[in-house]
Amino acid sequence: MITLDIEKVLQAADGKMNLRVNLKVENGQFITLYGESGAGKTSTLRILSGLLKPDKGTITVNGETWFDAKRNIHLSPQQRRIGYVFQDYALFPNMTVRQNLEFALRTKHSDRQTGRENISDLIEIIELGELQNRKPETLSGGQKQRVALARALVQRPGILLLDEPLAALDMKIRLKLQDYLLTVHREFQLTTLLISHDTGEIIKLSDRVFMIENGTITRQGTPDEIFINRRISGKFKFTGEVLKIEQQEVVFIVTVLIQNNVVKVIAQEEEVKGLAVGDKVMVASKAFNPILYKME
Ligand SMILES: Nc1ncnc2c1ncn2[C@@H]1O[C@H](COP(=O)(O)OP(=O)(O)OP(=O)(O)O)[C@@H](O)[C@H]1O
């Protein structure tokens, strides 16, 4: 169990912002921090990892104190068993994939034999076998991010922090990477904290969502509780983004991007009230006789 109850004054663009976060995460949960840019999501992960020191409060993980302002306890990032993956892969360009993984092992002086076994397991689970002797510059964005994920797991951390790791990737690669994230989360029995803005991704991956606004958690719950409007009882629900709203005589045609499909939905004036291009929406339909196509 992670129990984090901290305060820190941050320097936002328009003055000081008080970060006051109080959260509990059960072992084995996959949770997402969701909120607007500048709300304090990255700072929360950096505080948990030991890269940023809070002004006040405590952090305990499975009964061990990682931070206690009053008792002057502040474990270094190396003392906390945490893997961290960022949006930019930050791989060493002069090393091959395997060397990047081995280097992550070396820097933390762990048992070499166990470490090598971990690397072999990771290469298999994250399917890096054919890439292991390549240098990062020859890899695609998705492949680099898989290496970054493997590197974060070389030390077998108990906690995995993911700061928008898929944001720079296109939808197809993103969906595949989401599967890898779920696989490693389960195989390595991780407690995972993800930052994401993508509602579909959040619903697919997380057990719980913490919504952060202006430095504090304002809502928490399952993805359904946070995102799904209870009034909608449709059998199929997709989340998407509004691309266009056009009036045609008495109705409106709303063009919505759902993953990589563009869908046109007929809507009444009531439904488009307050709706703008760029808004996230849910499209629901009571499909009577759905047809299944296998995708490659
Ligand atoms: N080390 C620091 N000291 C003081 N202020 C900081 C520090 N790091 C970040 N901040 C400020 O804290 C605020 C919150 O930043 P943070 O990166 O945590 O937000 P975020 O929710 O992750 O946003 P985004 O989605 O854009 O990454 C920002 O205004 C930032 O400038």
The ligand as an ORCA input file, in Angstrom:
! r2SCAN-3c Opt
* xyz 0 1
  N      10.647     21.671     -8.992
  C       9.652     22.564     -9.054
  N       9.628     23.626     -8.215
  C       8.639     24.534     -8.281
  N       7.623     24.489     -9.150
  C       7.589     23.458    -10.022
  C       8.590     22.432    -10.008
  N       8.284     21.536    -10.971
  C       7.151     21.972    -11.571
  N       6.723     23.117    -11.009
  C       5.516     23.880    -11.379
  O       4.404     23.197    -10.826
  C       3.271     23.272    -11.697
  C       2.715     21.887    -11.932
  O       3.592     21.181    -12.794
  P       3.416     19.634    -13.157
  O       4.480     19.313    -14.163
  O       3.387     18.842    -11.915
  O       1.982     19.625    -13.837
  P       1.281     18.517    -14.726
  O      -0.089     18.357    -14.165
  O       2.128     17.304    -14.779
  O       1.212     19.194    -16.147
  P       1.459     18.585    -17.643
  O       0.244     17.781    -17.956
  O       1.579     19.819    -18.490
  O       2.720     17.798    -17.586
  C       3.757     23.943    -12.975
  O       3.272     25.266    -12.997
  C       5.275     23.919    -12.876
  O       5.844     25.080    -13.441
*
